[in-house]
Amino acid sequence: MLTPRQLEAIEQLQQACETHDHVQLKLNWDMLRDRGSDPLDFFHYEKDVLIAFMGLYPFGSTVEVCGMVHPSERRKGHFQQLFRQAMEKAYRNGYKKILLNAPAGSDTAKAFLSQAGAAYAFSEHQMEWEGMPLEESGAILLRQAALEDYAMRVRLSVTAFGVDEEDARVLESRDLGENTVVFMIDADEGTVGKIRVSREEGQAWIYGFAVLPEYQGKGIGRQALRRVINEQRSAGYSVHLEVETKNDHALRLYESVGFKAVHAQDYYSYQPRFS
């Protein structure tokens, strides 16, 4: 578990980097605030000031990696040092896939990733809801997930996202923390989907939105999105989500209810060079 002081230092470093580079870093704050006992974060301090940070974010057998260095302390080997430590940890933990994450507009990150031998894998849009009238219907029910929904949540992750079943079981068993809620989507036919909402500092992020393939194209997903957007906006939160840039169907759905792409994140696959 990270301490309040560590979290504050990470946030201050993030703000300094984003302001200087005009980018948005993906640090998965819902996971940072709910770390377990396994150390997955790496720090470098100078005179008690955090100047470099790197975090590992496991999703089943896949781990995402994101790091940053204070603009005034770059080109001094700090990032390389933390990267080496993080890769050694990832290797010891036995992750099958390593994805390095960087803002699409960061030339510094691209140069490092190229030098490290990472291969471009895919990109994601970060989207924000920018407002339009959203009418709801009573054809669906959005309810908080219960223990008996576990099997359906696993099934949805496997069928909608192509996640390995073992990974899906790990992901759906994870403690999500007090700021995150999973909702099940019920239609006349029964439970057909799920959607996860994480709240953080005035923002509500939508993750893991899935509808069973046989019920897609019937407006169920659109109705669920409208319901979530209206509820979060009524509670005073801006609404955000992420979607892979090549997922045209999802992009059209999100744009149809008022989401606009505001940032992009690139992902690179990486194979550690040690054994």
MIMAR-55261 format. One line per 10 residues: number of its first residue (from 1); for each residue x, y, z of C-alpha. Coordinates in Angstrom, 3 decimals. Example, Ala and Ser with C-alpha at 12.3 -4.5 7.8 and 13.67 -1.06 7.14 Angstrom:
// MIMAR-55261
1> 12.300,-4.500,7.800 | 13.670,-1.060,7.140;
***
This chain:
// MIMAR-55261
1> 0.000,0.000,0.000 | 1.408,3.384,-1.000 | 1.496,6.059,1.683 | -0.354,9.390,1.365 | 3.037,11.097,1.057 | 4.070,8.834,-1.822 | 0.768,9.383,-3.620 | 1.089,13.148,-3.218 | 4.635,13.058,-4.606 | 3.508,10.994,-7.617;
11> 0.680,13.430,-8.307 | 2.993,16.455,-8.108 | 5.480,14.822,-10.477 | 2.695,13.918,-12.884 | 1.459,17.512,-12.941 | 4.970,18.827,-13.625 | 5.501,16.390,-16.505 | 2.081,16.926,-18.080 | 2.385,20.714,-17.888 | 5.845,20.698,-19.450;
21> 5.150,18.109,-22.155 | 1.512,19.038,-22.937 | 0.440,15.404,-22.643 | -1.678,13.261,-20.358 | -0.056,10.320,-18.584 | -1.986,7.153,-17.815 | -1.077,6.269,-14.234 | -4.170,4.209,-13.339 | -4.878,6.095,-10.139 | -7.580,3.657,-9.073;
31> -4.858,0.996,-8.873 | -2.235,3.255,-7.279 | -4.625,4.100,-4.449 | -5.398,0.446,-3.829 | -2.014,-1.302,-4.025 | -1.566,-4.617,-2.228 | 1.513,-5.956,-0.469 | 3.456,-6.794,-3.655 | 5.740,-3.802,-4.440 | 4.949,-2.695,-7.992;
41> 6.138,0.928,-7.840 | 9.655,2.291,-8.244 | 10.908,5.662,-7.023 | 13.987,7.852,-7.367 | 14.380,10.802,-4.994 | 16.867,13.659,-4.929 | 17.004,15.564,-1.612 | 13.657,14.063,-0.564 | 11.988,15.185,-3.799 | 10.557,12.565,-6.169;
51> 12.084,13.088,-9.597 | 11.385,9.739,-11.275 | 8.619,7.161,-10.939 | 7.544,3.967,-12.667 | 4.563,1.727,-11.943 | 3.505,-1.772,-12.962 | -0.214,-2.341,-13.514 | -1.177,-6.027,-13.738 | -4.223,-7.187,-15.687 | -4.135,-10.935,-15.271;
61> -1.042,-12.274,-17.053 | -0.511,-8.929,-18.832 | 1.221,-6.017,-17.139 | 1.156,-2.388,-18.281 | 4.067,-0.078,-17.496 | 4.105,3.711,-17.274 | 6.795,6.007,-15.920 | 7.941,9.621,-15.822 | 10.929,11.813,-14.986 | 10.848,15.452,-13.924;
71> 11.631,17.665,-16.953 | 14.693,19.214,-15.269 | 16.177,15.805,-14.395 | 16.029,13.995,-17.719 | 18.918,12.468,-19.666 | 20.627,11.432,-16.429 | 19.801,7.729,-16.520 | 17.009,7.842,-13.932 | 14.361,6.401,-16.236 | 16.657,3.629,-17.438;
81> 17.445,2.696,-13.839 | 13.789,2.422,-12.853 | 12.942,0.626,-16.087 | 15.555,-2.033,-15.343 | 14.143,-2.549,-11.850 | 10.580,-2.718,-13.163 | 11.458,-5.260,-15.864 | 13.268,-7.460,-13.355 | 10.154,-7.394,-11.177 | 7.890,-8.156,-14.134;
91> 10.104,-11.108,-15.052 | 10.071,-12.467,-11.487 | 6.280,-12.156,-11.334 | 5.971,-14.245,-14.482 | 3.803,-11.951,-16.592 | 3.256,-13.379,-20.061 | 2.911,-10.013,-21.786 | 4.468,-6.611,-21.074 | 2.920,-3.460,-22.540 | 4.753,-0.144,-22.265;
101> 2.401,2.824,-22.274 | 3.198,6.353,-23.460 | 1.235,9.432,-24.572 | 0.922,9.475,-28.352 | 2.375,12.993,-28.505 | 5.534,12.291,-26.512 | 8.598,12.270,-28.774 | 10.828,11.603,-25.747 | 8.897,8.436,-24.929 | 8.973,7.242,-28.534;
111> 12.744,7.679,-28.678 | 13.232,5.639,-25.503 | 10.856,2.894,-26.640 | 12.619,2.613,-29.978 | 16.008,2.402,-28.282 | 14.684,-0.250,-25.874 | 13.530,-2.437,-28.750 | 9.811,-2.204,-27.990 | 7.376,-2.878,-30.849 | 4.266,-0.780,-31.439;
121> 1.129,-2.780,-30.568 | -1.939,-0.502,-30.616 | -3.340,2.875,-29.559 | -6.278,3.973,-27.441 | -8.368,7.120,-27.530 | -9.135,8.760,-24.217 | -12.599,10.227,-24.670 | -14.609,12.744,-22.665 | -18.348,13.286,-22.728 | -18.959,16.835,-23.985;
131> -22.693,17.106,-23.625 | -25.839,16.407,-25.596 | -29.442,15.627,-24.569 | -29.653,11.973,-23.544 | -33.058,10.386,-23.301 | -33.397,7.170,-21.324 | -35.813,4.286,-21.642 | -36.935,1.861,-18.991 | -36.027,-1.169,-21.090 | -32.900,-1.990,-19.073;
141> -31.944,-2.249,-15.418 | -28.543,-1.153,-14.152 | -27.772,-2.785,-10.801 | -24.668,-3.184,-8.662 | -22.923,-6.511,-9.231 | -23.310,-9.224,-6.597 | -21.270,-12.347,-5.838 | -23.566,-14.480,-7.959 | -22.678,-12.339,-11.013 | -19.050,-13.506,-10.988;
151> -19.508,-16.221,-13.638 | -21.312,-13.816,-15.979 | -18.627,-11.176,-15.513 | -15.984,-13.725,-16.496 | -18.054,-14.825,-19.497 | -18.463,-11.227,-20.645 | -14.724,-10.535,-20.415 | -13.979,-13.665,-22.443 | -16.625,-13.208,-25.144 | -16.581,-9.420,-25.519;
161> -12.856,-8.714,-25.101 | -11.245,-12.023,-26.066 | -9.565,-12.266,-22.665 | -8.145,-15.648,-21.675 | -10.524,-17.289,-19.176 | -7.821,-17.643,-16.527 | -6.986,-13.942,-16.841 | -10.673,-13.062,-16.754 | -11.103,-14.948,-13.474 | -8.185,-13.068,-11.935;
171> -9.441,-9.705,-13.169 | -12.994,-10.246,-11.982 | -11.773,-11.430,-8.559 | -9.724,-8.286,-7.944 | -10.650,-5.955,-5.098 | -11.687,-2.777,-6.904 | -11.511,-0.330,-4.000 | -14.114,1.966,-2.520 | -14.277,4.377,-5.487 | -15.104,1.733,-8.107;
181> -18.415,-0.021,-8.761 | -19.321,-2.748,-11.260 | -22.868,-2.606,-12.609 | -24.662,-5.443,-14.357 | -26.938,-4.672,-17.302 | -30.246,-6.532,-17.175 | -32.695,-6.681,-20.082 | -35.897,-8.671,-20.574 | -33.771,-11.691,-21.463 | -31.806,-11.512,-18.194;
191> -28.270,-10.266,-17.491 | -26.578,-9.384,-20.786 | -23.752,-6.980,-19.923 | -21.588,-5.144,-17.420 | -19.956,-1.760,-16.966 | -17.448,-0.516,-14.381 | -17.299,3.061,-13.094 | -14.334,4.510,-11.174 | -14.534,7.950,-9.586 | -11.401,9.992,-9.014;
201> -11.086,13.718,-8.278 | -14.252,14.861,-10.019 | -13.946,12.423,-12.911 | -15.929,9.236,-13.559 | -14.126,6.725,-15.789 | -15.972,3.940,-17.599 | -14.117,0.640,-17.973 | -14.919,-2.950,-18.879 | -18.113,-2.075,-20.772 | -19.360,-5.260,-22.415;
211> -22.553,-6.746,-23.836 | -22.907,-10.381,-24.872 | -22.382,-10.668,-28.664 | -25.860,-12.094,-29.277 | -27.426,-8.995,-27.689 | -25.300,-6.390,-29.418 | -26.904,-4.155,-32.035 | -30.196,-3.957,-30.112 | -29.584,-0.624,-28.403 | -28.944,-2.186,-24.994;
221> -25.391,-0.850,-24.721 | -26.444,2.632,-25.795 | -29.208,2.686,-23.183 | -26.776,1.574,-20.478 | -24.276,4.270,-21.461 | -26.940,6.951,-21.346 | -28.005,5.809,-17.896 | -24.442,5.856,-16.547 | -23.655,9.235,-18.106 | -26.794,10.844,-16.702;
231> -26.205,9.409,-13.220 | -22.563,10.491,-13.083 | -23.268,13.949,-14.467 | -26.103,14.410,-11.955 | -23.619,13.546,-9.206 | -21.261,16.283,-10.452 | -18.679,14.185,-12.305 | -17.250,14.615,-15.787 | -17.401,11.316,-17.694 | -14.476,9.653,-19.484;
241> -13.540,6.362,-21.131 | -10.876,4.673,-23.246 | -11.294,2.773,-26.499 | -8.859,1.175,-28.938 | -8.510,3.377,-32.021 | -9.200,0.470,-34.422 | -12.496,-0.434,-32.720 | -14.726,1.445,-35.165 | -17.975,-0.002,-33.805 | -17.244,1.148,-30.249;
251> -15.997,4.542,-31.443 | -19.241,5.168,-33.331 | -21.279,4.106,-30.310 | -19.426,6.434,-27.947 | -19.534,9.353,-30.365 | -23.284,8.828,-30.837 | -23.907,9.557,-27.152 | -21.641,12.617,-26.974 | -18.072,11.424,-26.351 | -15.154,13.178,-28.077;
261> -11.547,11.994,-28.345 | -9.272,14.300,-26.336 | -6.038,12.318,-25.931 | -4.367,9.192,-27.291 | -2.140,6.603,-25.637 | 0.241,4.294,-27.501 | 1.071,0.785,-26.313 | 4.259,-1.096,-27.166 | 4.979,-4.767,-26.550 | 8.293,-5.499,-24.890;
271> 10.358,-8.605,-24.227 | 13.014,-8.259,-21.482 | 16.514,-8.978,-22.737 | 17.700,-10.931,-19.716 | 16.960,-14.515,-18.711;
***
